[in-house]
């Protein structure tokens, strides 16, 4: 579900090393801000419930509510607006 670069972070199993890794990551504000924007865009374009409703309708052979088309288009535009900010 979190398949984009930077969505998750691997840390050492050694607590002291993991703490040092976290300190380094937290000190890199530019990277954190960039990753935050990417995460917002990815969540909007992949994980909004409206995407799941469409998939559920397809799986159960139910009609997709017409209103979802406009909603999904707006989600795509909103997600793209965050991507452009990076």
C-alpha angles and dihedrals in degrees: 000000000000097000103145124100113276095013091121134023127217116217131189117267087230107092095216093049092044090052090052091049090052092049090053092048093047091051092058099080095167092056092044091052092048091049091047091056092047091049092051092050093047093047092050095047098040113024109038111122091240089071089054093048090055091049091048091052091050093048093049096039091241121143115263109241108253092228091065092069092065092041093052092048090053090048090053091050092047092049091048091051089061093045090054089055092064 
